[in-house]
Amino acid sequence: TASGRGSASEHQDCNGKSASGRLARALRPDDPPLDGDDADDEGNLSKGERVRAWIRARLPACCLERDSWSAYIFPPQSRFRLLCHRIITHKMFDHVVLVIIFLNCITIAMERPKIDPHSAERIFLTLSNYIFTAVFLAEMTVKVVALGWCFGEQAYLRSSWNVLDGLLVLISVIDILVSMVSDSGTKILGMLRVLRLLRTLRPLRVISRAQGLKLVVETLMSSLKPIGNIVVICCAFFIIFGILGVQLFKGKFFVCQGEDTRNITNKSDCAEASYRWVRHKYNFDNLGQALMSLFVLASKDGWVDIMYDGLDAVGVDQQVGLRWAGSICGLRSLSMG
């Protein structure tokens, strides 16, 4: 399909798997400046492209002269850059990276509490973290050298998948550096070790290298806007029934708890008997509590208890009794949910 071909094209751009002529055209230093219709298209740029254009306009002249250079160090004809480009476009490159990601996921899954810091297991997990981080950092470096960092048609940061990969690599490097500093006795920096939790996001890197997964994720992302409209409509109905519930049941979801409550009719009788006047967990005393109760009703998990509480609601500071209006309102909101 057209969407599949578009996804595959983006995948190839993400990994630099396009023709060398296209790469050369993207890196030409003598491209003419925008004028006429091209200048008018600047208003249609995405946010990322506008940010890059803003940064580009403020770069010094020496950087603009090396606009086609990778990281302003490697020219397009650099042998090292061409070698990096051949590496990332090799058919085995993605497969090797996928194997490394799966191995890294295995070592992350081996983490458990109370591992002796001096045991062979802890040493193995620590060294494996260093090795995998170094490998991913090397992969990122090769891509940046081959494609460029920010500017250019195929630049590394042009792909949102590369942005995700680079962010995970950066988090891993920061985690290692913070671990080295905090282990030396700095307790404040030890709080930053929560970055280690973000290592669990590394399996997400598989998505950028699997065509089917990329297509599914991109489809889900494109459907967020229409789904958002449905969520707005649902929230409107929730608010309407929440306001109705507050008007009908505010202060009425209380019950007297004690050994014998058969003769208790109100809050005063409950206090005289030294019993407890308790509010139900889900109630309609305010809009926030009402929305929470309606959410439980809509989820159909525990809705029966709320319906019976509405049935038993008699009045403010009154002991529970039987009332059918509450069940009608509860069932109506349940059917709308």
C-alpha positions as CSV (number, residue, x, y, z in Angstrom):
1,T,0.0,0.0,0.0
2,A,0.9,3.6,-0.3
3,S,1.2,4.0,3.5
4,G,3.4,1.0,3.7
5,R,5.7,2.4,1.0
6,G,5.8,5.7,2.8
7,S,6.7,4.0,6.0
8,A,9.4,2.0,4.3
9,S,10.8,5.1,2.7
10,E,11.0,6.8,6.1
11,H,12.6,3.7,7.5
12,Q,15.3,3.9,4.8
13,D,15.9,7.6,5.5
14,C,16.2,6.8,9.2
15,N,18.9,4.3,8.5
16,G,20.5,6.1,5.6
17,K,19.5,3.3,3.1
18,S,19.0,5.6,0.1
19,A,21.0,6.1,-3.0
20,S,24.3,7.8,-2.7
21,G,23.3,10.3,-5.4
22,R,20.4,11.4,-3.2
23,L,22.8,11.7,-0.2
24,A,25.1,13.8,-2.4
25,R,22.3,16.0,-3.5
26,A,21.1,16.5,0.1
27,L,24.7,17.6,1.1
28,R,25.4,19.9,-1.9
29,P,26.9,23.1,-0.6
30,D,25.8,25.2,-3.6
31,D,22.1,24.8,-3.2
32,P,20.3,28.1,-4.1
33,P,18.6,30.0,-1.3
34,L,14.8,29.8,-0.9
35,D,12.9,32.3,-3.0
36,G,9.5,32.7,-4.6
37,D,7.3,29.8,-4.0
38,D,9.9,28.0,-1.8
39,A,10.0,31.0,0.5
40,D,6.2,30.9,0.7
41,D,6.4,27.3,1.8
42,E,8.2,28.2,5.0
43,G,4.9,28.9,6.6
44,N,3.9,25.2,6.1
45,L,7.0,23.9,7.8
46,S,6.6,21.6,10.9
47,K,7.7,22.7,14.3
48,G,10.9,20.8,14.1
49,E,11.8,22.3,10.7
50,R,11.0,25.8,12.0
51,V,13.3,25.2,15.0
52,R,16.1,24.0,12.7
53,A,15.5,27.1,10.4
54,W,15.7,29.4,13.5
55,I,19.0,27.8,14.6
56,R,20.4,27.8,11.1
57,A,19.7,31.5,10.7
58,R,21.9,32.2,13.8
59,L,24.8,30.0,13.0
60,P,28.2,31.7,12.4
61,A,29.5,32.1,8.9
62,C,32.1,29.3,9.4
63,C,29.3,26.8,10.1
64,L,27.3,27.9,7.1
65,E,30.4,27.4,4.9
66,R,30.5,23.8,6.1
67,D,26.8,23.2,5.8
68,S,27.2,20.0,3.9
69,W,29.8,18.6,6.3
70,S,28.8,16.1,8.9
71,A,29.0,17.7,12.4
72,Y,31.1,20.4,10.6
73,I,34.1,18.0,10.6
74,F,33.6,15.4,7.9
75,P,33.1,16.6,4.3
76,P,30.9,14.7,1.9
77,Q,33.9,13.2,0.1
78,S,35.5,12.0,3.4
79,R,36.6,8.4,3.2
80,F,35.6,7.8,6.8
81,R,32.2,9.3,6.2
82,L,31.6,7.2,3.1
83,L,32.7,4.1,5.1
84,C,30.2,4.9,7.8
85,H,27.5,5.3,5.1
86,R,28.4,1.9,3.7
87,I,28.2,0.4,7.1
88,I,24.7,1.7,8.0
89,T,23.3,0.8,4.6
90,H,24.6,-2.7,4.7
91,K,21.8,-5.3,4.8
92,M,23.2,-6.9,8.0
93,F,23.5,-3.7,9.9
94,D,19.9,-3.6,11.2
95,H,19.9,-7.4,12.0
96,V,23.1,-7.1,14.1
97,V,21.6,-4.1,16.0
98,L,18.4,-6.0,16.6
99,V,20.4,-9.0,18.0
100,I,22.3,-6.6,20.3
101,I,19.0,-5.0,21.5
102,F,17.5,-8.4,22.3
103,L,20.6,-9.4,24.3
104,N,20.4,-6.1,26.2
105,C,16.8,-6.8,27.0
106,I,17.8,-10.2,28.5
107,T,20.4,-8.6,30.7
108,I,17.9,-5.9,31.8
109,A,15.4,-8.7,32.7
110,M,18.1,-10.4,34.8
111,E,18.0,-7.4,37.3
112,R,16.6,-8.3,40.7
113,P,16.8,-6.8,44.2
114,K,19.4,-7.8,46.8
115,I,22.2,-8.7,44.4
116,D,25.5,-8.7,46.2
117,P,27.5,-5.7,44.9
118,H,30.7,-7.8,44.8
119,S,29.1,-10.9,43.3
120,A,29.9,-12.2,39.8
121,E,26.3,-11.6,38.8
122,R,26.5,-7.9,39.7
123,I,29.8,-7.5,37.9
124,F,28.5,-9.2,34.8
125,L,25.3,-7.0,34.7
126,T,27.3,-3.8,35.3
127,L,29.9,-4.6,32.6
128,S,27.2,-5.7,30.1
129,N,25.5,-2.3,30.7
130,Y,28.7,-0.5,29.9
131,I,29.3,-2.7,26.8
132,F,25.8,-2.3,25.4
133,T,25.8,1.5,26.0
134,A,29.2,1.7,24.2
135,V,27.8,-0.3,21.3
136,F,24.7,1.9,21.0
137,L,26.8,5.0,21.3
138,A,29.1,3.8,18.5
139,E,26.0,3.0,16.4
140,M,24.7,6.5,17.0
141,T,28.1,8.1,16.2
142,V,28.4,6.1,12.9
143,K,24.9,7.3,11.9
144,V,25.7,10.9,12.8
145,V,29.0,10.8,10.8
146,A,27.3,9.3,7.8
147,L,24.1,11.3,7.7
148,G,24.9,14.5,9.5
149,W,23.6,15.7,12.9
150,C,20.8,18.2,12.4
151,F,20.7,19.9,9.0
152,G,20.4,18.2,5.7
153,E,17.7,16.1,4.1
154,Q,18.8,12.8,5.8
155,A,20.2,14.3,9.0
156,Y,20.1,12.1,12.1
157,L,17.6,14.2,14.0
158,R,15.3,14.4,11.0
159,S,13.8,11.1,11.9
160,S,11.7,10.9,15.0
161,W,12.9,7.3,15.5
162,N,16.5,8.4,15.6
163,V,15.5,11.1,18.1
164,L,14.1,8.3,20.3
165,D,17.2,6.2,19.9
166,G,19.5,9.1,20.6
167,L,17.5,10.0,23.7
168,L,17.8,6.5,25.1
169,V,21.6,6.4,24.4
170,L,22.0,9.8,26.1
171,I,20.0,8.6,29.1
172,S,22.2,5.5,29.4
173,V,25.4,7.5,29.2
174,I,24.1,9.9,31.9
175,D,23.1,7.0,34.1
176,I,26.6,5.5,33.9
177,L,28.3,8.9,34.7
178,V,25.9,9.5,37.6
179,S,26.5,6.0,38.9
180,M,30.3,6.6,38.9
181,V,29.9,9.9,40.7
182,S,27.2,8.8,43.2
183,D,29.1,5.6,44.2
184,S,31.9,7.8,45.4
185,G,29.7,9.2,48.2
186,T,27.7,12.0,46.8
187,K,24.2,11.4,48.0
188,I,22.5,14.2,46.1
189,L,23.5,12.8,42.8
190,G,22.3,9.4,44.0
191,M,18.8,10.6,43.5
192,L,19.4,10.9,39.8
193,R,19.9,7.1,39.6
194,V,16.2,7.0,38.8
195,L,17.4,7.4,35.2
196,R,18.2,3.7,35.4
197,L,14.5,3.0,35.3
198,L,14.4,4.5,31.8
199,R,16.7,1.8,30.5
200,T,13.6,-0.4,30.3
201,L,12.6,1.7,27.3
202,R,15.4,0.3,25.2
203,P,13.2,-2.4,23.7
204,L,11.4,0.5,22.0
205,R,14.4,0.7,19.7
206,V,13.1,-2.5,18.0
207,I,10.2,-0.5,16.6
208,S,12.4,1.7,14.4
209,R,13.8,-1.4,12.7
210,A,10.7,-3.4,12.2
211,Q,8.5,-2.3,9.3
212,G,5.3,-3.8,10.6
213,L,5.7,-2.3,14.1
214,K,6.6,1.1,12.6
215,L,3.4,1.0,10.5
216,V,1.3,0.1,13.5
217,V,2.8,2.8,15.7
218,E,2.5,5.5,13.0
219,T,-1.2,4.5,12.4
220,L,-1.9,4.7,16.1
221,M,-0.3,8.1,16.3
222,S,-2.2,9.4,13.3
223,S,-5.5,8.2,14.9
224,L,-4.9,10.1,18.1
225,K,-6.6,13.3,16.8
226,P,-10.0,11.6,15.9
227,I,-9.8,9.5,19.1
228,G,-9.3,12.8,21.0
229,N,-12.6,14.1,19.6
230,I,-14.4,11.0,20.9
231,V,-12.7,11.5,24.3
232,V,-14.0,15.1,24.5
233,I,-17.6,13.9,23.8
234,C,-17.3,11.2,26.5
235,C,-15.9,13.7,29.0
236,A,-18.8,16.0,28.3
237,F,-21.3,13.3,29.1
238,F,-19.4,12.4,32.2
239,I,-19.5,16.0,33.4
240,I,-23.2,16.3,32.7
241,F,-24.0,13.1,34.7
242,G,-21.5,14.1,37.3
243,I,-23.3,17.4,37.9
244,L,-26.6,15.6,38.0
245,G,-25.2,13.1,40.5
246,V,-23.9,15.9,42.8
247,Q,-27.4,17.5,42.8
248,L,-29.1,14.3,43.6
249,F,-26.7,12.6,46.0
250,K,-24.4,15.1,47.7
251,G,-24.1,14.3,51.4
252,K,-26.3,11.2,51.0
253,F,-23.7,8.5,50.6
254,F,-23.1,8.1,54.4
255,V,-23.9,5.1,56.5
256,C,-23.8,4.4,60.3
257,Q,-21.5,1.5,61.1
258,G,-22.0,-0.3,64.4
259,E,-23.1,-3.5,66.1
260,D,-26.9,-2.9,65.8
261,T,-28.1,-0.1,63.5
262,R,-31.7,-1.2,63.0
263,N,-33.0,1.6,65.1
264,I,-30.6,4.3,63.8
265,T,-32.4,6.8,61.5
266,N,-29.9,9.7,61.2
267,K,-26.5,11.0,62.1
268,S,-27.5,12.1,65.6
269,D,-28.8,8.7,66.6
270,C,-25.5,7.2,65.3
271,A,-23.5,9.6,67.4
272,E,-25.6,8.9,70.5
273,A,-25.0,5.2,70.1
274,S,-21.2,5.8,69.8
275,Y,-21.2,4.4,66.3
276,R,-19.2,5.6,63.3
277,W,-20.8,7.8,60.6
278,V,-18.9,6.8,57.5
279,R,-18.9,8.0,53.9
280,H,-18.8,5.5,51.1
281,K,-15.5,5.3,49.1
282,Y,-17.3,6.2,45.9
283,N,-19.8,9.1,46.3
284,F,-21.2,12.3,44.7
285,D,-20.2,14.9,47.3
286,N,-18.4,16.9,44.7
287,L,-17.7,16.8,40.9
288,G,-14.4,15.1,41.3
289,Q,-15.8,12.3,43.4
290,A,-18.8,12.1,41.1
291,L,-16.5,11.6,38.0
292,M,-14.6,8.9,39.8
293,S,-17.8,7.1,40.7
294,L,-19.1,7.4,37.1
295,F,-15.8,6.0,35.8
296,V,-16.3,3.0,38.0
297,L,-19.9,2.7,36.7
298,A,-18.7,2.9,33.1
299,S,-15.9,0.3,33.6
300,K,-18.6,-2.1,34.9
301,D,-16.3,-3.1,37.7
302,G,-18.0,-2.6,41.1
303,W,-20.9,-0.7,39.6
304,V,-23.4,-2.8,41.5
305,D,-22.2,-1.5,44.9
306,I,-22.6,2.1,43.7
307,M,-26.0,1.4,42.4
308,Y,-27.1,-0.1,45.7
309,D,-25.6,2.9,47.6
310,G,-27.7,5.1,45.4
311,L,-30.8,3.0,46.1
312,D,-30.2,3.2,49.8
313,A,-29.6,7.0,49.8
314,V,-32.5,8.8,51.6
315,G,-31.3,12.2,52.6
316,V,-28.5,14.3,54.1
317,D,-27.5,13.0,57.5
318,Q,-30.1,10.2,57.2
319,Q,-29.5,6.5,57.6
320,V,-29.8,4.4,54.5
321,G,-33.1,3.2,53.1
322,L,-34.6,2.0,49.8
323,R,-35.2,4.6,47.0
324,W,-35.7,3.7,43.4
325,A,-34.8,7.1,41.8
326,G,-31.1,6.4,42.6
327,S,-31.1,3.2,40.7
328,I,-32.8,4.8,37.7
329,C,-30.1,7.5,37.5
330,G,-27.3,5.0,38.0
331,L,-28.6,2.6,35.3
332,R,-29.1,5.6,32.9
333,S,-25.5,6.7,33.4
334,L,-24.3,3.1,33.1
335,S,-26.1,2.7,29.8
336,M,-24.7,6.0,28.4
337,G,-21.2,4.8,29.5
